[in-house]
């Protein structure tokens, strides 16, 4: 997973996460609001640590596998 994200900075924008996941920015914001995806709010902007995205992806990929 880390290899796929190696070209990205340690802290990502909503736009970058949307690009990585192939979804819209609104869905990323919804995932943040529901606490599915960890983020830091700086003023009006959200920043997502790369580690939070990896954790989110690992959880999502393992969902339903009994993990």
C-alpha positions in Angstrom: 0.0 0.0 0.0 2.8 2.4 0.9 4.4 1.8 -2.5 1.3 3.1 -4.3 1.3 6.3 -2.2 5.1 6.9 -2.3 4.8 9.9 -4.6 2.4 11.7 -2.3 3.3 13.9 0.7 2.8 12.6 4.2 -0.3 14.8 4.6 -2.9 14.9 1.8 -5.6 17.2 0.8 -9.2 16.2 0.1 -8.6 16.6 -3.6 -5.6 14.3 -3.5 -7.5 11.6 -1.5 -10.3 11.9 -4.0 -7.9 11.4 -6.9 -6.2 8.4 -5.2 -9.5 6.7 -4.5 -11.1 7.7 -7.8 -14.1 9.3 -6.1 -15.5 12.8 -5.7 -14.4 15.3 -3.0 -17.8 15.2 -1.5 -17.6 11.5 -0.7 -14.2 12.1 0.9 -15.7 14.8 3.1 -18.6 12.5 4.0 -16.1 9.8 5.1 -14.4 12.4 7.2 -17.6 13.6 8.7 -18.7 10.1 9.6 -15.2 9.4 11.2 -14.5 6.6 8.7 -11.5 8.5 7.5 -9.2 10.3 10.0 -8.5 14.0 9.2 -7.2 17.2 10.8 -9.2 20.3 10.3 -7.2 23.5 9.7 -9.5 26.4 9.5 -11.9 25.4 6.7 -9.6 22.8 5.2 -9.2 19.1 6.0 -5.8 17.5 5.8 -5.6 13.7 5.8 -2.4 12.0 7.1 -1.2 9.3 4.7 -1.3 6.9 7.6 -5.0 7.6 8.1 -5.7 6.9 4.4 -3.8 3.6 4.6 -5.7 2.6 7.8 -9.0 3.5 6.0 -8.0 1.4 3.0 -6.9 -1.6 5.1 -10.1 -1.5 7.0 -12.2 -1.2 3.9 -10.4 -4.0 2.1 -10.7 -6.3 5.1 -14.4 -5.5 5.7 -16.4 -8.6 5.2 -13.4 -10.9 5.4 -14.0 -11.5 9.1 -11.0 -9.4 10.1 
